[in-house]
Amino acid sequence: MATLLVTALSTGQEIYYLFFLLMLAMLVLSAVTVLWTALTLRVDIRGVKPRVTRGEALPLIITAKHACLLPAADVRMVMAMHDAAAGSNTITAFLPPFQKKEFRFVMRCAHRGEYVAGVSHAVISDVFGLIEIKKHIKRKTGKVEVLPRVRQQAELEIQAGDTGPESRSRAAEDASSPSGVRAWQDGDILKRVHWKLTMRKKELLVRTFEESAKPDTLILPDLTPVNALEEQALFIEDCVCEICLGAAQAQLLNNSPVNMPLTAAKPYEINGRSIVDVPRFQSELARVKFDSSYSYEQVLASMLSRMQRTGGAILVTPHLTMRIADAAIRMRQMGMEVSVFWVSDAQREEVLALTGRLRLAGIDAHVVNPWTAEESA
């Protein structure tokens, strides 16, 4: 345009003025088209669920329309999602004026966490390809919480009354907590007879006692940063959380109290007493971050003071070392039931060296491949 204008002014030829005005009209038409389309573009989204389970596909329904009468190029709508979870996250479509058009988009929920689902912005251009602008789509997104799956685990069997080193031979009934009396039954022992009440009621009555509370199960996930590529680290974190969730569900199904300290950068703890608490564990494990500033060995050392009230401990880590193995053996020697899950695809020699040491100490040692979520032999 500048060249044509200079040539027209220099030579005075009308043809150059004509071409200049033609290109100027194209530019003005492009600017008006793009601005008009952007100002009248409306995008809505439906089908955003607040919670889904990892591995599910979340179908989204997106509708868009505009009121620009001038011809515009295809509108590109970019989805607001994590790249690892979204894959191809752009919808390109032609939008006729005043006509609402519907699109379907499938969000792949590959990893646990909190993600944004919806349209982040639209890219609008004219048919000549001269002008392109980006319009942010406000309030057309929704938060999606991708929950970890429950990886089924066997229950860590802890006898009623066992509280680690305090006692492993207490009876199921707590003799220090009488709860009432009942009539004599065959098999009762004489020392439980309530003699005073028996003489008063003229009936042989025996004392009953409260059943001792079940000892706590401590589940300790390793929340130190995973040293791997982003996608690989996400798979490892998913596997750690799903093992912890499966272990918690197995204990809570038997009404065994579960404590799960989450020693992230902002540490907190989840507690549960029955199966109704499983959704809370699932939601917290979906949001927890692997950003602990303390090594797993330091976390285990800090938990030793709690072992007096703990009947069992479940350790889940992708960084099994000799020091961690020694800490697990020390817990076992204190009288607790201990289970160790190593999230790794390590070579067989390394697996045998560490897991063999744990099994010789009476610890259930498991090696889980994070890529297949299967346990190795």
C-alpha positions in Angstrom: 0.0 0.0 0.0 2.8 2.4 0.9 4.6 1.5 -2.4 1.5 2.0 -4.4 0.7 5.4 -2.8 4.3 6.7 -3.4 4.2 5.5 -7.0 0.7 7.1 -7.5 1.9 10.4 -6.1 5.1 10.3 -8.1 3.6 9.4 -11.5 0.1 10.6 -11.1 -1.3 7.4 -12.7 -4.8 6.6 -11.6 -4.3 2.9 -11.8 -2.0 3.1 -8.8 -4.5 5.1 -6.8 -7.1 2.4 -7.7 -5.0 -0.4 -6.4 -4.1 1.5 -3.3 -7.8 2.3 -2.5 -8.6 -1.4 -3.2 -6.1 -2.6 -0.7 -7.2 0.1 1.8 -10.8 -1.1 1.5 -9.6 -4.7 2.1 -7.8 -3.6 5.2 -10.8 -1.6 6.6 -13.1 -4.5 5.7 -10.8 -6.9 7.6 -10.6 -4.7 10.7 -14.4 -4.1 10.8 -15.1 -7.9 10.3 -12.7 -9.0 13.0 -13.8 -6.4 15.6 -17.5 -7.0 14.9 -17.1 -10.7 15.2 -15.1 -10.4 18.4 -17.6 -8.0 20.0 -20.6 -10.2 19.2 -19.1 -13.6 19.8 -20.9 -15.6 22.5 -19.6 -19.0 23.8 -21.4 -21.3 26.2 -20.3 -24.6 27.7 -22.2 -27.5 29.2 -21.5 -30.9 30.7 -18.7 -29.8 33.1 -18.8 -32.2 36.0 -17.2 -31.1 39.3 -15.6 -34.5 39.9 -14.5 -37.3 37.7 -12.2 -40.3 38.3 -8.8 -40.5 36.7 -8.9 -42.3 33.3 -12.4 -41.1 32.5 -13.3 -39.0 29.4 -15.3 -35.9 30.1 -17.6 -34.9 27.2 -18.2 -31.2 26.9 -20.8 -29.4 24.8 -19.8 -26.0 23.4 -22.1 -23.6 21.6 -20.9 -20.5 19.8 -22.5 -17.8 17.7 -21.8 -14.2 16.5 -23.8 -11.4 14.8 -21.3 -10.2 12.2 -22.8 -9.8 8.7 -19.4 -9.5 7.0 -17.6 -12.8 6.0 -15.0 -13.9 8.5 -12.6 -16.8 8.5 -13.0 -19.9 10.7 -13.0 -19.1 14.5 -10.5 -21.1 16.6 -11.6 -21.8 20.1 -8.8 -22.8 22.4 -9.7 -24.9 25.4 -8.4 -24.0 28.9 -6.7 -27.2 30.0 -3.5 -28.6 31.1 -1.5 -29.6 28.0 -0.8 -33.1 29.4 -4.5 -33.7 30.0 -5.9 -32.0 27.0 -3.8 -33.2 24.0 -5.3 -31.4 21.0 -7.1 -28.6 22.6 -8.3 -26.4 19.7 -11.7 -26.3 17.9 -11.7 -24.7 14.5 -15.1 -24.1 12.9 -17.0 -21.7 10.5 -19.7 -19.8 12.3 -22.5 -18.4 10.2 -23.9 -15.1 11.5 -26.8 -15.3 13.9 -26.7 -19.1 14.0 -25.8 -21.0 17.1 -23.5 -23.9 16.3 -22.8 -26.8 18.7 -19.5 -28.6 19.1 -18.5 -31.6 21.2 -15.1 -31.9 22.8 -13.8 -34.8 24.9 -11.5 -33.9 27.8 -9.1 -36.8 28.7 -8.6 -36.9 32.4 -5.3 -38.7 32.4 -4.0 -37.6 35.8 -5.4 -36.6 39.2 -5.5 -33.0 40.2 -7.6 -29.9 39.7 -8.0 -28.7 36.1 -9.9 -26.0 34.2 -12.4 -27.2 31.6 -13.9 -24.9 29.0 -12.9 -22.3 26.5 -10.0 -20.0 27.4 -10.0 -17.7 24.4 -11.0 -17.5 20.7 -8.8 -16.5 17.8 -10.6 -14.5 15.1 -9.3 -13.6 11.7 -10.6 -12.2 8.4 -11.0 -14.1 5.1 -7.9 -12.3 3.7 -5.7 -13.3 6.6 -4.7 -9.7 7.2 -5.8 -9.2 10.9 -6.0 -11.7 13.7 -7.1 -10.9 17.3 -7.5 -13.0 20.4 -10.6 -12.6 22.6 -10.6 -14.0 26.1 -13.8 -15.8 27.0 -14.8 -14.8 30.5 -16.7 -17.2 32.9 -17.0 -19.9 30.3 -14.8 -22.4 32.2 -15.4 -24.7 35.1 -13.2 -26.4 37.7 -12.9 -30.2 37.4 -11.4 -32.3 40.2 -9.9 -35.5 38.8 -10.0 -38.0 41.6 -7.4 -40.9 41.9 -8.7 -44.3 41.3 -9.0 -46.8 44.1 -6.3 -49.4 43.7 -7.6 -52.5 45.6 -5.3 -53.5 48.5 -5.4 -56.3 51.0 -6.1 -55.2 54.6 -3.2 -54.9 56.9 -4.5 -57.2 59.7 -4.1 -55.8 63.1 -5.4 -57.6 66.2 -7.9 -55.7 68.4 -6.1 -54.3 71.4 -2.6 -54.2 69.7 -1.0 -50.8 70.0 2.4 -51.3 68.8 5.1 -51.6 71.5 2.6 -51.0 74.4 1.2 -54.5 74.2 0.6 -57.2 71.7 -1.1 -59.6 74.0 -4.0 -57.6 75.5 -7.4 -59.3 75.3 -10.1 -58.0 73.0 -12.0 -56.8 76.1 -10.5 -54.0 78.2 -10.7 -55.2 81.9 -10.3 -51.6 83.1 -13.5 -50.4 81.4 -16.5 -52.4 82.8 -19.7 -51.5 80.8 -22.4 -53.5 82.6 -23.6 -56.9 83.7 -25.5 -59.8 82.2 -26.7 -63.2 83.1 -24.3 -66.1 83.5 -23.6 -68.1 80.3 -21.8 -71.4 79.8 -18.1 -70.7 79.3 -17.9 -67.6 81.6 -15.1 -67.5 84.1 -15.7 -67.1 87.9 -13.5 -64.1 88.3 -15.9 -62.0 86.2 -18.9 -62.8 88.5 -20.3 -59.6 90.1 -20.8 -61.2 93.6 -22.4 -58.3 95.3 -25.0 -57.8 92.6 -25.5 -61.6 92.4 -26.3 -61.8 96.1 -28.7 -58.8 95.8 -30.6 -60.1 92.7 -30.4 -63.8 93.7 -29.2 -64.4 90.2 -25.7 -65.2 88.9 -24.5 -62.1 87.1 -21.2 -61.5 85.4 -19.4 -58.2 84.4 -19.2 -57.2 80.8 -16.4 -55.0 79.5 -15.9 -52.5 76.7 -14.1 -53.8 73.7 -10.8 -52.1 73.4 -10.5 -49.6 70.6 -8.8 -50.8 67.4 -5.3 -49.4 67.0 -4.6 -46.8 64.4 -3.1 -47.5 61.0 -0.6 -44.9 59.8 -0.4 -44.5 56.0 2.7 -42.4 55.0 2.9 -41.3 51.3 6.2 -40.0 50.1 5.5 -36.4 48.9 9.0 -35.4 48.0 9.3 -34.1 44.4 9.7 -36.8 41.8 12.8 -36.5 39.7 11.5 -37.4 36.3 10.0 -35.9 33.1 6.7 -34.1 33.7 4.5 -36.8 32.2 6.4 -39.6 33.9 6.3 -37.8 37.3 2.5 -37.4 36.9 2.1 -41.2 36.5 4.3 -41.9 39.5 2.4 -39.4 41.7 -0.9 -41.0 40.5 0.3 -44.4 41.5 1.5 -43.3 44.9 -1.9 -41.7 45.7 -3.9 -44.6 44.4 -2.0 -47.1 46.5 -2.6 -44.9 49.6 -6.3 -44.6 48.7 -6.7 -48.4 48.3 -4.9 -49.1 51.5 -7.1 -46.6 53.4 -10.2 -48.1 52.0 -9.1 -51.6 52.9 -8.6 -50.5 56.6 -11.8 -48.4 56.8 -13.9 -51.3 55.4 -13.0 -53.1 58.7 -13.6 -49.9 60.7 -10.0 -49.7 61.5 -9.0 -46.0 62.3 -6.7 -44.5 59.6 -4.4 -41.5 60.0 -2.7 -40.2 56.8 -0.2 -37.3 57.4 0.4 -35.4 54.2 3.8 -33.8 54.6 3.7 -31.5 51.7 5.0 -27.9 51.7 1.8 -27.1 53.7 1.4 -30.2 55.9 -1.9 -31.5 57.1 -3.5 -34.8 58.1 -6.5 -36.8 57.1 -8.3 -39.0 59.6 -11.0 -41.6 59.1 -12.9 -44.1 61.2 -15.3 -45.8 58.8 -15.9 -46.4 55.1 -17.9 -43.2 54.8 -14.6 -41.3 55.1 -13.2 -42.8 51.9 -14.5 -39.9 49.6 -12.7 -37.4 51.8 -9.4 -39.3 51.5 -10.0 -39.5 47.7 -10.6 -35.7 47.4 -7.6 -34.8 49.5 -5.3 -37.1 47.6 -6.5 -35.5 44.4 -5.3 -32.1 45.5 -2.1 -33.0 47.4 1.1 -31.7 45.9 4.4 -33.5 45.8 6.5 -30.6 47.1 7.7 -31.6 50.5 10.8 -29.8 51.7 11.7 -32.7 53.9 13.2 -36.0 52.8 11.1 -39.2 53.4 13.7 -40.4 55.9 13.1 -37.3 58.0 9.4 -37.8 57.8 9.7 -41.4 59.0 12.0 -40.3 61.9 9.5 -37.6 62.9 6.7 -40.2 63.1 8.5 -42.5 65.5 7.0 -40.6 68.5 3.5 -41.6 67.3 4.2 -45.3 67.1 3.2 -45.9 70.7 -0.4 -45.6 69.6 -0.1 -47.2 66.2 -0.8 -50.8 65.3 0.3 -50.8 61.7 2.2 -48.6 59.2 1.9 -48.5 55.4 4.8 -46.8 53.6 4.4 -45.8 50.0 7.4 -44.3 48.2 9.0 -44.0 44.8 12.4 -43.5 46.4 13.2 -46.6 48.4 16.6 -46.5 49.9 18.5 -48.5 52.5 17.8 -45.8 55.1 14.1 -46.1 54.4 14.3 -49.9 54.6 16.0 -49.6 58.0 13.3 -47.3 59.3 10.6 -49.8 58.2 12.5 -52.6 60.0 12.8 -50.5 63.1 9.0 -50.0 63.1 8.5 -53.8 62.7 10.8 -54.4 65.7 8.7 -52.0 67.7 5.8 -54.5 67.4 3.8 -53.0 64.5 2.6 -54.6 61.3 4.4 -52.9 58.5 3.8 -52.9 54.7 6.0 -51.1 52.2 5.1 -50.2 48.6 7.8 -49.2 46.3 6.6 -47.4 43.1 9.4 -48.3 40.7 10.3 -50.1 37.5 13.8 -50.7 38.8 16.0 -53.6 37.6 15.5 -57.0 39.2 18.8 -57.0 41.1 18.0 -53.8 42.9 14.4 -55.0 43.6 15.7 -58.3 45.2 18.3 -56.5 47.3 15.9 -54.1 49.1 12.7 -56.1 49.1 14.4 -59.2 50.2 15.9 -57.4 53.2 12.4 -56.2 54.1 10.7 -59.6 53.7 13.4 -61.3 55.9 12.4 -58.8 58.6 8.7 -59.9 58.4 7.6 -56.9 56.3 5.2 -57.1 53.4 7.2 -55.6 50.6 5.6 -54.8 47.2 7.0 -53.3 44.0 4.5 -51.6 41.8 5.3 -50.5 38.2 3.8 -47.0 37.8 3.4 -47.4 34.0 1.2 -50.5 34.2 0.0 -50.1 37.9 0.8 -53.8 38.4 2.7 -55.3 41.2 6.0 -57.0 40.3 7.0 -60.4 41.7 
